[in-house]
Amino acid sequence: MDKEKTGQLITTLRKEKGLTQKQLAEALNVTDKAVSKWERGLSFPDISMLEPISELLGISIMELLAGEIREGDDPMPREEAQELINDSVGLGDEQLRHRKEISRLIIIILVVITLLLISITLNIISLLN
C-alpha cells in the first residue's frame, strides 16, 4: 500500500467530482488539513474513514487502499486484498504509536515546566523571607 498513490487517487477523484478539499472535509467531518495530508501522501485516512471516503468518491474500499481503480469486473485476488487490509491496519497502528509518542513528550515537557515554576517560586519566596 502506497500513501502517495492513494493520495493521488483521492485528489483525482475529488477534482473529478468538482469538490474542494474543504467540501470533501466537511462531507467527511474532518479538517481540510487532514484531506490535504492524505492527498500529499503525508498520512493515511483512519480505517473508520475508508468506507465514507470510498462512498463519496464512488470507488471500492479495496481500490482506495490500492490507490488505483481496477479495470473490468474481475475481483481483487484474496491475497492482495488481505495484504492491503493488513497494511492499512499497520498504518493505523503506526499513526497511533506516533500520537502516543507526541503525547508522552508533551507530558514530559509540561512536568519539567511545572517543576521549574515551582523551583522559581520557592526561590523567590526564600529571597523574600
Secondary structure, 3 states (H helix, E strand, C coil): CCHHHHHHHHHHHHHHCCCCHHHHHHHHCCCHHHHHHHHCCCCCCCHHHHHHHHHHHCCCHHHHHHCCCCCCCCCCCHHHHHHHHHHHHHHHHHHHHHHHHHHHHHHHHHHHHHHHHHHHHHHHHHHHC
